């Protein structure tokens, strides 16, 4: 299953914070610094290395057109952001 629109990591964090009534705190760290840390991780065999960094930062977009066509709908009944907020509020 996939949503109609994609969410960035920052949008996901903001939605989660909103649902929990928390202030959004997102650190701005330069890409170059993180890439250098990953290179150090390659050398020292640390958990953060270039392979893991690439997996963490790649786009993972899939199409939901096939399932929508099979079910006979034009759009999903709940937006991704709304579903995340609703789900998190259920755990409060």
C-alpha positions as CSV (number, residue, x, y, z in Angstrom):
1,X,0.0,0.0,0.0
2,X,1.2,3.5,-0.7
3,X,-0.2,7.0,-0.1
4,X,-1.1,9.5,-2.7
5,X,1.6,12.0,-1.7
6,X,5.0,11.4,-0.2
7,X,6.2,12.9,3.1
8,X,9.7,14.1,3.7
9,X,11.4,13.1,6.9
10,X,10.9,16.6,8.3
11,X,7.2,16.6,7.4
12,X,6.9,13.2,9.2
13,X,8.6,14.5,12.3
14,X,6.4,17.6,12.3
15,X,3.2,15.5,12.0
16,X,4.3,13.3,14.8
17,X,5.2,16.2,17.1
18,X,1.8,17.9,16.3
19,X,0.0,14.7,17.2
20,X,1.9,14.5,20.6
21,X,1.5,18.2,21.3
22,X,5.3,18.7,21.3
23,X,7.4,21.4,19.8
24,X,9.1,20.5,16.5
25,X,12.9,20.3,16.9
26,X,14.8,19.5,13.8
27,X,18.5,20.0,13.8
28,X,20.1,21.5,10.7
29,X,23.3,19.6,10.0
30,X,25.2,20.2,6.8
31,X,25.2,17.4,4.3
32,X,29.0,17.6,3.9
33,X,29.6,17.1,7.6
34,X,27.3,14.0,7.7
35,X,29.1,12.6,4.6
36,X,32.5,13.1,6.2
37,X,31.3,11.3,9.4
38,X,30.1,8.4,7.1
39,X,33.6,8.3,5.5
40,X,35.1,8.1,9.0
41,X,32.6,5.3,9.7
42,X,33.9,3.4,6.7
43,X,37.4,3.6,7.9
44,X,36.7,2.7,11.5
45,X,33.9,0.2,10.8
46,X,31.3,2.3,12.7
47,X,27.5,1.9,12.3
48,X,27.3,5.1,10.3
49,X,29.0,4.5,7.0
50,X,28.5,5.5,3.4
51,X,26.3,2.5,2.6
52,X,24.0,3.1,5.5
53,X,23.9,6.9,4.9
54,X,22.9,6.2,1.3
55,X,20.1,3.9,2.5
56,X,18.9,6.4,5.0
57,X,18.8,9.3,2.6
58,X,17.6,7.8,-0.7
59,X,14.0,8.5,-1.9
60,X,11.6,5.6,-1.4
61,X,8.7,6.4,-3.6
62,X,6.3,3.7,-4.8
63,X,3.1,4.0,-7.0
64,X,-0.3,3.2,-5.7
65,X,-2.0,3.5,-9.1
66,X,-2.4,-0.3,-9.5
67,X,-4.2,-0.8,-6.2
68,X,-6.4,2.3,-6.7
69,X,-7.4,1.0,-10.1
70,X,-8.2,-2.5,-8.7
71,X,-10.3,-1.1,-5.9
72,X,-11.9,1.5,-8.2
73,X,-10.9,4.7,-6.4
74,X,-9.2,7.9,-7.6
75,X,-7.5,8.8,-4.3
76,X,-6.9,7.1,-1.0
77,X,-9.5,7.8,1.7
78,X,-7.1,9.3,4.2
79,X,-4.0,11.5,3.5
80,X,-0.7,10.1,4.8
81,X,-0.2,13.0,7.2
82,X,-3.7,12.8,8.6
83,X,-3.3,9.0,9.1
84,X,-0.1,9.4,11.0
85,X,-1.5,12.1,13.3
86,X,-4.6,10.0,13.9
87,X,-2.6,6.8,14.6
88,X,-0.2,8.6,17.1
89,X,-3.2,10.2,18.9
90,X,-4.6,6.7,19.4
91,X,-1.6,5.7,21.5
92,X,-2.1,8.7,23.9
